[in-house]
Amino acid sequence: MLPYNLSLAHILSDSMRSTRLSLDLPSLQALQDDLLGRARQPPQQDSVPLLIAGQRCGWLFLKAAQALAGLGGVELSPTEAHIGRLSTSEPNLNDLLARVSLTLRAAGCAPGWRNELLDVWVANASAQTLPASQTSLGVIERGVVRPLGLLTLAVHLNGWSADGKLWVARRALSKATDPGMWDTLVGGLVSCRETADSALVRETEEEAGLEPQQIAQRTPLRTIARMHKQVPEGFQSEDVLTCECILPEGVTPKNRDGEVMDIQLFEPQIIFNMLKEGAFTLEASIVLVEDLLAKAAARAPL
């Protein structure tokens, strides 16, 4: 993985020395296969399937299981864990999920506590059906979704310039996850009771300073992958949704929420070299390669 403070000078130099773009289909396909393979990890061996209100929802991390032992409404066994097995209403389940969240926080199992609620989805639902055709079981604090291995939805926007360059953002060093790494121009989780489209508009305003009318011509959001990845605090299960937009002439993205330290406009060749060096987060890499691959397959100018 490329260290966050490694200079881009060698990447830029290599790109400038290239006589032809290496964005050919075989190279992009090989990179995509590698990235998707890295996003198909099993949960940690000491995790157990987690059921919420009787529905399979995630994987309970060992440290989280130890923290929840003895909590009312939580049942643990060597083969599976239940939260709210007997819950008959969403308010009751949400109260229990709030107690679970606070218990995990007190035990040091929620390093990314955000005071932000996310929907609780049934994990075996198809990536193509969420969230349009499914009602969430309840809501839970964002900071505990990884210790519980719960499914999240992430929206991304690839912002292109009219002359075929791509805007990308560098994550702030204060970010709890992947600090200093490069990312898509816009990327973030869908909050509870929020549509994917409204989440994209919100994240675009916060992270890139773009107004809704400036991305009105974007392509529809589409699901391109379901990520499964081991992380220090548990297990990441995430549907990756993406879209693309050519930003209007003269528009320069500017971060508003402090979660981005830099936004740059690069040629696709430079993006490709950065991807090969591991400069981007895994999620962003999957989004970017999918876009580049689609354009190469359609023989669109890059």
VOMI-134234 format. One record per residue: residue in three letters; z, x, y of N, C-alpha, C, CB in turn. Coordinates in pm, whole numbers, plus 50000, padded with zeros to 5 digits. Glycine has a CB too. Example, Ala and Ser with C-alpha at 12.3 -4.5 7.8 and 13.67 -1.06 7.14 Angstrom:
REM residues 2
 nufi   n_Z   n_X   n_Y  ca_Z  ca_X  ca_Y   c_Z   c_X   c_Y  cb_Z  cb_X  cb_Y
  ALA 50780 51319 49431 50780 51230 49550 50780 51320 49670 50905 51131 49553
  SER 50708 51285 49775 50714 51367 49894 50787 51290 50003 50572 51408 49940
This chain:
REM residues 302
 nufi   n_Z   n_X   n_Y  ca_Z  ca_X  ca_Y   c_Z   c_X   c_Y  cb_Z  cb_X  cb_Y
  MET 50000 50084 49881 50000 50000 50000 50000 50088 50124 50122 49905 50001
  LEU 49918 50055 50220 49909 50132 50343 50036 50116 50426 49787 50089 50424
  PRO 50103 50227 50462 50222 50215 50546 50187 50150 50679 50286 50353 50570
  TYR 50282 50073 50735 50251 49996 50855 50217 50085 50973 50368 49907 50891
  ASN 50269 50210 50976 50246 50295 51092 50133 50395 51071 50372 50369 51127
  LEU 50058 50382 50962 49947 50472 50937 49836 50443 51036 49896 50460 50792
  SER 49785 50546 51100 49680 50528 51201 49554 50474 51136 49650 50661 51272
  LEU 49481 50392 51213 49352 50341 51166 49240 50439 51193 49320 50207 51233
  ALA 49273 50558 51246 49168 50651 51287 49076 50687 51172 49230 50777 51345
  HIS 49133 50714 51054 49049 50754 50942 48963 50639 50893 49134 50809 50829
  ILE 49017 50516 50901 48938 50400 50859 48822 50379 50956 49027 50273 50853
  LEU 48851 50388 51084 48746 50372 51185 48641 50481 51171 48805 50373 51327
  SER 48687 50603 51145 48594 50715 51129 48504 50696 51009 48670 50846 51116
  ASP 48563 50655 50897 48483 50632 50777 48378 50524 50801 48573 50592 50660
  SER 48417 50419 50873 48324 50309 50900 48210 50355 50988 48398 50192 50964
  MET 48239 50440 51087 48136 50486 51178 48040 50580 51109 48199 50553 51298
  ARG 48088 50649 51004 48000 50739 50931 47912 50666 50832 48082 50844 50859
  SER 47941 50539 50804 47864 50464 50706 47723 50442 50757 47931 50330 50674
  THR 47626 50469 50673 47487 50447 50712 47446 50304 50690 47395 50540 50635
  ARG 47510 50236 50597 47483 50096 50572 47614 50025 50542 47381 50078 50456
  LEU 47620 49897 50574 47737 49821 50537 47750 49816 50386 47731 49680 50595
  SER 47870 49836 50335 47890 49830 50190 47939 49693 50148 47990 49938 50146
  LEU 47914 49593 50231 47960 49458 50199 47862 49389 50106 47978 49376 50328
  ASP 47833 49453 49994 47745 49394 49895 47827 49306 49802 47669 49503 49816
  LEU 47758 49216 49735 47828 49120 49650 47912 49185 49541 47728 49028 49587
  PRO 47861 49285 49466 47943 49345 49360 48073 49407 49413 47863 49451 49287
  SER 48066 49477 49527 48187 49539 49582 48289 49434 49625 48152 49629 49701
  LEU 48241 49330 49691 48330 49224 49735 48388 49147 49617 48257 49129 49828
  GLN 48305 49121 49516 48352 49048 49399 48458 49129 49324 48236 49015 49305
  ALA 48436 49259 49313 48534 49344 49245 48667 49345 49321 48481 49488 49231
  LEU 48659 49351 49454 48781 49349 49533 48851 49214 49520 48750 49378 49680
  GLN 48775 49105 49522 48836 48973 49507 48904 48958 49371 48730 48864 49524
  ASP 48838 49006 49265 48897 48997 49132 49029 49073 49126 48800 49051 49027
  ASP 49033 49190 49189 49156 49269 49190 49267 49197 49265 49131 49407 49252
  LEU 49234 49141 49380 49334 49071 49461 49389 48949 49389 49273 49030 49596
  LEU 49300 48870 49331 49345 48749 49261 49428 48786 49138 49224 48664 49219
  GLY 49394 48897 49074 49474 48943 48961 49615 48979 49004 49408 49063 48895
  ARG 49629 49039 49121 49761 49074 49174 49840 48952 49218 49747 49170 49291
  ALA 49770 48841 49237 49837 48717 49280 49862 48623 49163 49753 48646 49385
  ARG 49855 48673 49042 49878 48590 48923 49990 48650 48838 49749 48577 48838
  GLN 50099 48681 48901 50211 48741 48832 50299 48634 48769 50293 48827 48929
  PRO 50363 48667 48658 50461 48574 48600 50591 48584 48678 50486 48603 48449
  PRO 50677 48485 48668 50810 48498 48731 50892 48605 48661 50885 48363 48728
  GLN 50997 48651 48727 51083 48752 48666 51138 48701 48533 51200 48788 48761
  GLN 51155 48792 48439 51195 48756 48304 51329 48683 48299 51201 48879 48217
  ASP 51416 48710 48395 51548 48646 48392 51550 48515 48473 51654 48741 48447
  SER 51432 48467 48515 51423 48337 48582 51406 48227 48478 51307 48335 48683
  VAL 51446 48104 48515 51428 47990 48425 51357 47879 48500 51565 47940 48369
  PRO 51283 47794 48428 51216 47680 48494 51317 47594 48569 51140 47595 48392
  LEU 51279 47550 48689 51365 47467 48772 51307 47327 48784 51384 47530 48912
  LEU 51388 47227 48753 51349 47087 48769 51434 47024 48879 51365 47009 48635
  ILE 51369 46950 48967 51438 46878 49074 51407 46730 49058 51393 46930 49215
  ALA 51513 46649 49050 51498 46505 49024 51413 46480 48900 51436 46435 49145
  GLY 51428 46569 48802 51358 46553 48675 51216 46603 48674 51358 46413 48636
  GLN 51168 46657 48786 51030 46705 48795 51027 46858 48801 50959 46645 48919
  ARG 50931 46918 48731 50918 47063 48732 50870 47108 48870 50820 47111 48620
  CYS 50952 47191 48935 50922 47229 49073 50916 47380 49097 51023 47170 49164
  GLY 50985 47460 49016 50986 47602 49047 51050 47687 48939 51058 47625 49175
  TRP 51098 47803 48982 51165 47899 48893 51292 47947 48961 51071 48021 48859
  LEU 51403 47935 48892 51532 47973 48950 51559 48121 48923 51645 47886 48893
  PHE 51567 48199 49029 51595 48342 49025 51738 48363 48976 51574 48407 49165
  LEU 51761 48470 48900 51892 48493 48839 52004 48496 48942 51891 48622 48760
  LYS 51985 48570 49051 52090 48579 49152 52121 48442 49211 52049 48677 49264
  ALA 52016 48361 49230 52036 48226 49282 52110 48140 49181 51902 48162 49318
  ALA 52077 48155 49053 52145 48078 48949 52294 48111 48948 52083 48106 48811
  GLN 52327 48238 48962 52467 48279 48963 52540 48219 49083 52479 48432 48965
  ALA 52472 48210 49196 52533 48154 49316 52558 48004 49303 52445 48181 49438
  LEU 52469 47936 49228 52477 47790 49217 52565 47742 49102 52339 47733 49201
  ALA 52609 47834 49019 52691 47795 48904 52816 47720 48950 52731 47920 48821
  GLY 52837 47601 48894 52954 47521 48927 52934 47424 49043 53066 47610 48959
  LEU 52820 47431 49111 52797 47339 49222 52762 47201 49168 52684 47391 49313
  GLY 52826 47098 49221 52800 46962 49176 52654 46923 49194 52888 46865 49250
  GLY 52596 46860 49093 52456 46820 49099 52361 46924 49047 52420 46786 49237
  VAL 52414 47042 49011 52332 47150 48955 52373 47174 48811 52346 47281 49039
  GLU 52276 47172 48721 52301 47196 48580 52221 47319 48535 52264 47071 48494
  LEU 52291 47414 48473 52226 47537 48431 52238 47554 48280 52288 47658 48503
  SER 52129 47604 48220 52131 47639 48078 52047 47765 48062 52077 47521 47988
  PRO 52051 47829 47945 51971 47950 47925 51820 47925 47932 52005 48012 47792
  THR 51777 47801 47920 51633 47774 47913 51578 47700 48034 51603 47695 47790
  GLU 51664 47633 48114 51614 47563 48231 51730 47527 48323 51536 47436 48191
  ALA 51694 47488 48445 51794 47449 48544 51752 47316 48606 51812 47558 48654
  HIS 51851 47234 48639 51826 47104 48701 51902 47094 48833 51866 46989 48606
  ILE 51836 47042 48934 51901 47005 49059 51877 46855 49079 51847 47090 49182
  GLY 51984 46780 49090 51970 46637 49115 51903 46560 49003 51893 46617 49240
  ARG 51941 46590 48880 51880 46518 48767 51904 46367 48779 51938 46570 48634
  LEU 52021 46329 48829 52057 46188 48836 52038 46129 48976 52201 46169 48792
  SER 51975 46203 49067 51954 46152 49202 51857 46034 49198 51901 46263 49295
  THR 51896 45924 49259 51814 45803 49254 51750 45771 49388 51897 45686 49209
  SER 51781 45847 49491 51720 45821 49622 51693 45954 49692 51811 45732 49709
  GLU 51592 45954 49779 51557 46075 49851 51669 46122 49943 51432 46053 49931
  PRO 51737 46032 50016 51849 46081 50100 51956 46153 50019 51913 45965 50174
  ASN 51993 46099 49904 52093 46166 49821 52044 46302 49774 52129 46079 49700
  LEU 51915 46308 49734 51860 46435 49689 51856 46535 49803 51719 46414 49631
  ASN 51818 46491 49922 51813 46582 50036 51952 46635 50072 51752 46513 50157
  ASP 52054 46552 50059 52191 46599 50082 52227 46709 49983 52291 46482 50071
  LEU 52190 46689 49857 52218 46790 49755 52139 46918 49783 52184 46735 49615
  LEU 52012 46904 49820 51930 47021 49849 51986 47099 49969 51786 46979 49877
  ALA 52044 47027 50065 52108 47095 50178 52229 47174 50131 52149 46993 50287
  ARG 52309 47117 50040 52425 47190 49987 52380 47311 49906 52512 47096 49899
  VAL 52274 47294 49829 52219 47407 49754 52177 47519 49850 52097 47362 49668
  SER 52110 47482 49957 52062 47581 50054 52178 47657 50118 51979 47513 50162
  LEU 52280 47585 50159 52394 47650 50223 52470 47740 50125 52490 47545 50282
  THR 52477 47698 49999 52542 47780 49897 52466 47910 49876 52555 47702 49765
  LEU 52335 47901 49872 52253 48021 49855 52265 48113 49976 52107 47982 49831
  ARG 52270 48053 50093 52285 48134 50214 52418 48209 50213 52275 48046 50340
  ALA 52525 48140 50176 52656 48203 50173 52663 48317 50072 52762 48101 50141
  ALA 52581 48307 49967 52580 48410 49863 52482 48523 49894 52545 48349 49730
  GLY 52418 48519 50010 52324 48625 50047 52189 48613 49979 52383 48758 50017
  CYS 52155 48493 49933 52029 48472 49862 51919 48414 49950 52051 48380 49745
  ALA 51944 48401 50080 51846 48342 50170 51824 48432 50290 51891 48202 50216
  PRO 51763 48550 50269 51747 48645 50380 51654 48596 50490 51695 48776 50328
  GLY 51567 48501 50458 51473 48452 50558 51509 48316 50614 51336 48447 50500
  TRP 51638 48289 50631 51681 48157 50679 51616 48127 50814 51835 48152 50692
  ARG 51555 48005 50824 51478 47973 50944 51521 47844 51014 51334 47963 50909
  ASN 51613 47768 50958 51643 47635 51011 51515 47552 51023 51713 47646 51150
  GLU 51434 47563 50921 51306 47490 50914 51295 47427 50776 51183 47586 50943
  LEU 51259 47300 50772 51249 47229 50645 51106 47226 50594 51302 47087 50660
  LEU 51092 47245 50462 50963 47234 50394 50971 47123 50290 50923 47369 50327
  ASP 50857 47067 50256 50852 46966 50151 50876 47030 50014 50717 46894 50152
  VAL 50932 46953 49923 50950 46994 49784 50841 46925 49702 51094 46959 49730
  TRP 50752 47006 49645 50639 46953 49569 50659 46973 49419 50510 47021 49613
  VAL 50597 46889 49340 50593 46909 49195 50498 47025 49169 50546 46778 49119
  ALA 50546 47125 49097 50472 47251 49085 50347 47242 49000 50562 47356 49029
  ASN 50343 47148 48905 50226 47144 48817 50113 47059 48873 50266 47091 48682
  ALA 50127 47012 48997 50017 46938 49059 49903 47035 49086 50064 46868 49191
  SER 49781 46984 49078 49664 47066 49105 49663 47113 49249 49536 46989 49074
  ALA 49619 47237 49270 49609 47290 49405 49514 47208 49490 49564 47434 49401
  GLN 49421 47138 49427 49323 47061 49501 49376 46924 49544 49198 47044 49419
  THR 49494 46884 49496 49544 46749 49526 49657 46748 49627 49589 46683 49400
  LEU 49707 46865 49665 49820 46870 49758 49771 46886 49901 49915 46985 49721
  PRO 49838 46825 49998 49942 46724 49977 49888 46582 49984 50051 46742 50078
  ALA 49754 46568 49990 49694 46439 50023 49734 46328 49925 49544 46451 50025
  SER 49736 46359 49796 49757 46252 49698 49894 46256 49633 49652 46259 49591
  GLN 49987 46328 49694 50120 46337 49634 50226 46323 49741 50137 46470 49559
  THR 50333 46254 49708 50447 46241 49798 50551 46344 49758 50506 46097 49793
  SER 50604 46415 49855 50704 46517 49823 50832 46450 49772 50734 46606 49947
  LEU 50907 46526 49693 51032 46474 49638 51143 46471 49742 51076 46558 49519
  GLY 51138 46563 49835 51242 46576 49936 51210 46692 50028 51380 46594 49872
  VAL 51310 46741 50099 51291 46853 50191 51400 46956 50167 51292 46804 50339
  ILE 51367 47082 50201 51461 47191 50178 51438 47302 50278 51450 47245 50035
  GLU 51543 47377 50308 51535 47489 50401 51433 47593 50353 51674 47555 50419
  ARG 51349 47635 50447 51244 47733 50415 51299 47861 50354 51165 47766 50539
  GLY 51416 47904 50400 51470 48032 50355 51509 48037 50209 51587 48065 50435
  VAL 51512 47923 50138 51552 47926 49997 51437 47893 49902 51666 47830 49975
  VAL 51316 47877 49953 51207 47839 49862 51173 47951 49764 51083 47801 49942
  ARG 51187 48077 49804 51156 48187 49712 51264 48204 49604 51141 48317 49790
  PRO 51394 48200 49636 51494 48207 49529 51481 48093 49428 51633 48205 49588
  LEU 51425 47980 49472 51405 47867 49383 51262 47861 49328 51439 47737 49455
  GLY 51176 47951 49372 51038 47955 49323 50959 47830 49355 51038 47977 49176
  LEU 50987 47767 49469 50923 47640 49502 50785 47660 49563 51010 47561 49598
  LEU 50698 47564 49539 50561 47569 49589 50557 47546 49739 50475 47465 49517
  THR 50482 47631 49810 50460 47615 49953 50310 47608 49980 50524 47732 50032
  LEU 50276 47558 50099 50137 47549 50142 50119 47636 50265 50096 47401 50172
  ALA 50022 47727 50262 49996 47816 50375 49856 47793 50427 50015 47964 50334
  VAL 49843 47780 50561 49712 47761 50624 49672 47888 50697 49715 47639 50721
  HIS 49543 47920 50693 49490 48039 50759 49365 48004 50837 49459 48149 50656
  LEU 49342 48080 50944 49219 48069 51022 49159 48206 51039 49247 48004 51160
  ASN 49033 48221 50998 48955 48340 51030 48878 48314 51158 48859 48379 50912
  GLY 48909 48391 51261 48843 48374 51390 48735 48478 51411 48944 48380 51503
  TRP 48611 48432 51424 48496 48520 51443 48452 48519 51588 48380 48477 51351
  SER 48393 48629 51631 48328 48633 51762 48181 48596 51745 48342 48774 51829
  ALA 48114 48563 51854 47975 48520 51848 47884 48631 51796 47927 48474 51985
  ASP 47925 48758 51814 47841 48870 51768 47881 48921 51630 47848 48984 51868
  GLY 47958 48840 51554 47982 48872 51414 48097 48965 51386 47863 48930 51358
  LYS 48192 48977 51476 48313 49055 51452 48428 48959 51420 48348 49144 51574
  LEU 48535 49013 51366 48645 48930 51317 48775 48968 51385 48659 48943 51165
  TRP 48844 48866 51439 48975 48887 51498 49081 48890 51388 49007 48776 51601
  VAL 49168 48990 51393 49280 48998 51298 49407 49034 51374 49251 49103 51186
  ALA 49521 48998 51316 49650 49017 51383 49739 49110 51302 49720 48883 51405
  ARG 49820 49187 51371 49916 49276 51306 50056 49217 51320 49911 49420 51366
  ARG 50123 49201 51209 50254 49137 51206 50358 49222 51278 50297 49111 51062
  ALA 50449 49154 51348 50555 49224 51420 50645 49299 51323 50638 49125 51503
  LEU 50705 49406 51372 50795 49484 51287 50924 49409 51256 50829 49617 51355
  SER 50950 49303 51330 51070 49222 51306 51051 49119 51196 51111 49153 51433
  LYS 50929 49103 51144 50905 49004 51040 50981 49041 50913 50754 48991 51010
  ALA 51040 48940 50848 51117 48965 50726 51026 49005 50611 51198 48843 50688
  THR 50903 48956 50612 50808 48983 50505 50689 49061 50560 50760 48853 50438
  ASP 50654 49171 50494 50536 49252 50530 50532 49291 50677 50409 49176 50495
  PRO 50640 49346 50732 50638 49385 50874 50533 49492 50900 50776 49435 50917
  GLY 50463 49479 51012 50367 49579 51053 50234 49578 50982 50425 49709 51037
  MET 50219 49492 50883 50092 49486 50812 49994 49396 50886 50113 49436 50668
  TRP 49866 49411 50855 49763 49330 50918 49750 49197 50846 49628 49405 50919
  ASP 49705 49096 50920 49702 48959 50871 49578 48890 50926 49831 48882 50911
  THR 49551 48770 50878 49448 48688 50938 49488 48657 51083 49425 48558 50857
  LEU 49392 48611 51163 49424 48578 51301 49537 48476 51308 49300 48524 51373
  VAL 49533 48377 51220 49636 48274 51215 49675 48251 51070 49587 48141 51281
  GLY 49804 48244 51045 49852 48213 50911 49995 48165 50916 49840 48336 50820
  GLY 50027 48057 50846 50163 48007 50847 50182 47894 50748 50201 47961 50984
  LEU 50307 47859 50723 50340 47755 50626 50335 47617 50689 50476 47780 50566
  VAL 50300 47519 50606 50303 47379 50647 50447 47331 50640 50209 47291 50557
  SER 50498 47278 50749 50636 47227 50753 50645 47090 50688 50688 47221 50898
  CYS 50768 47041 50673 50786 46912 50607 50722 46799 50688 50937 46884 50586
  ARG 50669 46704 50615 50608 46583 50674 50498 46619 50773 50714 46498 50744
  GLU 50431 46731 50752 50325 46777 50840 50196 46790 50761 50362 46912 50907
  THR 50084 46749 50820 49957 46768 50751 49913 46913 50765 49849 46673 50808
  ALA 49825 46955 50677 49775 47092 50684 49700 47115 50815 49684 47123 50565
  ASP 49623 47016 50860 49548 47032 50985 49640 47045 51105 49453 46914 51004
  SER 49745 46963 51110 49837 46974 51223 49913 47107 51220 49936 46857 51224
  ALA 49943 47156 51101 50008 47286 51088 49917 47396 51140 50047 47314 50942
  LEU 49788 47387 51109 49693 47488 51155 49685 47489 51308 49553 47463 51096
  VAL 49677 47371 51369 49672 47363 51515 49799 47423 51576 49653 47217 51561
  ARG 49915 47388 51520 50042 47441 51570 50048 47592 51559 50159 47379 51495
  GLU 50014 47645 51440 50018 47789 51419 49917 47862 51508 49991 47821 51272
  THR 49802 47800 51531 49700 47863 51614 49749 47877 51758 49570 47781 51611
  GLU 49818 47776 51808 49873 47783 51944 49982 47889 51952 49929 47646 51986
  GLU 50070 47894 51852 50183 47986 51854 50139 48130 51834 50283 47948 51747
  GLU 50054 48154 51736 50023 48291 51696 49906 48352 51772 49993 48296 51550
  ALA 49810 48269 51815 49690 48323 51881 49668 48268 52021 49569 48294 51797
  GLY 49755 48177 52068 49741 48125 52202 49615 48045 52225 49747 48235 52298
  LEU 49562 47986 52119 49438 47910 52130 49468 47761 52134 49344 47942 52013
  GLU 49399 47690 52222 49416 47547 52235 49332 47474 52131 49379 47501 52376
  PRO 49369 47349 52097 49295 47276 51993 49145 47269 52018 49349 47137 51982
  GLN 49103 47253 52142 48960 47241 52169 48885 47372 52145 48938 47196 52312
  GLN 48957 47484 52147 48892 47613 52125 48864 47640 51977 48979 47725 52181
  ILE 48925 47561 51889 48896 47575 51745 48843 47445 51687 49023 47620 51668
  ALA 48793 47359 51775 48748 47226 51732 48630 47234 51636 48710 47141 51852
  GLN 48553 47341 51642 48434 47355 51557 48463 47430 51427 48325 47427 51634
  ARG 48591 47441 51392 48625 47513 51268 48575 47436 51146 48777 47535 51259
  THR 48559 47508 51037 48524 47444 50911 48645 47370 50857 48472 47548 50808
  PRO 48626 47272 50769 48741 47202 50711 48829 47296 50629 48694 47085 50624
  LEU 48959 47271 50632 49050 47348 50547 49016 47325 50400 49197 47311 50576
  ARG 49023 47429 50322 48998 47419 50178 49096 47511 50106 48850 47456 50143
  THR 49135 47472 49985 49226 47554 49904 49145 47654 49824 49312 47465 49809
  ILE 49179 47783 49836 49102 47886 49767 49181 47957 49657 49052 47988 49866
  ALA 49313 47941 49656 49392 48011 49552 49532 47953 49547 49398 48164 49580
  ARG 49593 47964 49431 49737 47941 49418 49799 48074 49379 49771 47828 49311
  MET 49878 48130 49470 49940 48259 49447 50069 48246 49368 49967 48329 49579
  HIS 50088 48338 49273 50214 48354 49202 50250 48502 49212 50205 48305 49051
  LYS 50357 48533 49281 50391 48673 49305 50542 48693 49305 50332 48722 49438
  GLN 50588 48795 49235 50729 48831 49239 50761 48894 49375 50765 48928 49124
  VAL 50869 48849 49435 50916 48905 49562 51064 48939 49546 50893 48804 49681
  PRO 51119 49026 49632 51258 49070 49612 51359 48958 49600 51298 49159 49725
  GLU 51338 48848 49675 51437 48741 49673 51408 48633 49571 51447 48678 49808
  GLY 51299 48648 49493 51267 48547 49393 51122 48545 49355 51307 48413 49443
  PHE 51057 48429 49372 50920 48410 49324 50841 48330 49427 50918 48338 49186
  GLN 50725 48382 49464 50638 48314 49560 50533 48233 49486 50572 48414 49656
  SER 50535 48103 49505 50433 48014 49453 50371 47945 49574 50492 47909 49349
  GLU 50243 47970 49599 50187 47926 49726 50040 47890 49716 50205 48032 49831
  ASP 50004 47774 49765 49864 47736 49779 49811 47794 49909 49846 47581 49775
  VAL 49698 47861 49902 49637 47925 50019 49520 47841 50065 49591 48071 49986
  LEU 49530 47787 50188 49424 47707 50248 49365 47785 50364 49478 47568 50295
  THR 49233 47776 50382 49169 47855 50486 49054 47780 50550 49120 47986 50430
  CYS 49017 47825 50670 48900 47775 50739 48851 47885 50833 48932 47642 50819
  GLU 48733 47866 50890 48674 47966 50979 48629 47899 51108 48555 48037 50910
  CYS 48622 47981 51214 48579 47930 51343 48519 48046 51423 48697 47864 51419
  ILE 48409 48019 51496 48356 48113 51593 48420 48079 51727 48199 48107 51601
  LEU 48497 48171 51781 48566 48145 51907 48467 48143 52023 48676 48250 51932
  PRO 48490 48057 52122 48400 48050 52237 48388 48184 52309 48447 47943 52334
  GLU 48275 48206 52370 48251 48329 52447 48359 48347 52551 48111 48325 52514
  GLY 48412 48468 52561 48511 48500 52662 48653 48465 52626 48476 48432 52786
  VAL 48676 48405 52509 48810 48370 52465 48874 48487 52392 48807 48245 52374
  THR 48991 48528 52436 49063 48639 52372 49198 48586 52321 49084 48758 52472
  PRO 49221 48589 52190 49350 48542 52136 49467 48624 52190 49349 48548 51981
  LYS 49579 48558 52213 49699 48626 52261 49821 48558 52200 49707 48624 52416
  ASN 49905 48637 52136 50022 48582 52068 50123 48526 52167 50088 48689 51982
  ARG 50190 48415 52125 50290 48350 52210 50431 48351 52151 50249 48209 52236
  ASP 50442 48362 52018 50574 48343 51957 50645 48472 51920 50560 48259 51835
  GLY 50586 48587 51951 50651 48715 51923 50642 48762 51780 50792 48706 51961
  GLU 50571 48688 51693 50562 48727 51553 50442 48818 51525 50556 48604 51467
  VAL 50364 48845 51627 50246 48932 51615 50257 49043 51718 50114 48851 51634
  MET 50234 49169 51675 50246 49281 51767 50112 49326 51823 50312 49396 51698
  ASP 50002 49283 51763 49871 49328 51810 49764 49236 51754 49844 49475 51769
  ILE 49661 49211 51831 49544 49137 51785 49422 49219 51821 49537 48993 51848
  GLN 49335 49245 51723 49219 49330 51744 49093 49263 51691 49239 49466 51676
  LEU 48979 49305 51744 48848 49256 51702 48776 49370 51633 48766 49202 51823
  PHE 48743 49352 51502 48683 49459 51424 48551 49414 51361 48779 49505 51316
  GLU 48464 49512 51339 48343 49490 51261 48382 49459 51116 48249 49614 51268
  PRO 48302 49377 51047 48333 49348 50906 48348 49472 50819 48226 49261 50848
  GLN 48270 49578 50849 48282 49701 50769 48421 49761 50782 48177 49802 50812
  ILE 48477 49760 50902 48611 49812 50923 48713 49726 50850 48644 49819 51073
  ILE 48696 49594 50857 48784 49503 50783 48781 49535 50634 48745 49356 50807
  PHE 48661 49555 50581 48646 49585 50439 48718 49714 50402 48497 49595 50402
  ASN 48703 49818 50484 48770 49945 50457 48922 49930 50466 48722 50053 50555
  MET 48969 49851 50562 49113 49825 50573 49164 49750 50450 49144 49744 50700
  LEU 49084 49656 50401 49121 49582 50280 49135 49677 50161 49017 49473 50249
  LYS 49041 49768 50146 49046 49863 50035 49166 49956 50047 48918 49945 50028
  GLU 49208 49985 50170 49323 50074 50192 49457 50001 50174 49317 50134 50333
  GLY 49454 49868 50164 49578 49793 50150 49649 49767 50280 49670 49864 50058
  ALA 49573 49762 50391 49634 49744 50523 49675 49600 50548 49539 49789 50629
  PHE 49618 49504 50473 49647 49363 50493 49746 49311 50389 49517 49281 50487
  THR 49816 49205 50424 49899 49138 50326 49810 49086 50214 49981 49022 50392
  LEU 49870 49060 50099 49791 49011 49987 49727 48876 50019 49878 48999 49862
  GLU 49804 48787 50084 49749 48656 50118 49630 48668 50212 49856 48569 50181
  ALA 49646 48749 50317 49537 48768 50412 49417 48832 50346 49584 48853 50530
  SER 49441 48926 50256 49330 48993 50186 49248 48893 50108 49383 49102 50093
  ILE 49316 48801 50038 49244 48700 49960 49160 48611 50052 49344 48613 49879
  VAL 49216 48572 50166 49143 48487 50261 49023 48560 50318 49235 48442 50374
  LEU 49042 48684 50361 48935 48758 50425 48822 48789 50328 48988 48887 50483
  VAL 48856 48831 50209 48751 48864 50111 48674 48740 50071 48812 48931 49986
  GLU 48742 48627 50058 48672 48503 50024 48568 48469 50129 48771 48388 50008
  ASP 48603 48487 50256 48510 48458 50366 48394 48557 50367 48585 48463 50501
  LEU 48425 48685 50356 48319 48786 50354 48226 48767 50236 48380 48926 50350
  LEU 48282 48731 50121 48202 48711 50001 48108 48592 50018 48291 48691 49879
  ALA 48160 48484 50076 48077 48366 50098 47962 48396 50192 48161 48251 50153
  LYS 47987 48473 50297 47881 48508 50391 47779 48601 50328 47941 48572 50517
  ALA 47828 48695 50247 47734 48785 50179 47649 48709 50080 47810 48898 50108
  ALA 47709 48613 50007 47634 48536 49909 47528 48449 49975 47728 48450 49828
  ALA 47559 48401 50095 47463 48317 50167 47365 48402 50249 47537 48220 50258
  ARG 47381 48532 50241 47299 48627 50319 47309 48599 50468 47153 48619 50275
  ALA 47429 48556 50508 47451 48532 50651 47472 48666 50719 47575 48438 50676
  PRO 47428 48679 50846 47450 48806 50917 47597 48832 50940 47376 48806 51050
  LEU 47636 48956 50915 47774 48996 50938 47785 49081 51064 47830 49072 50818
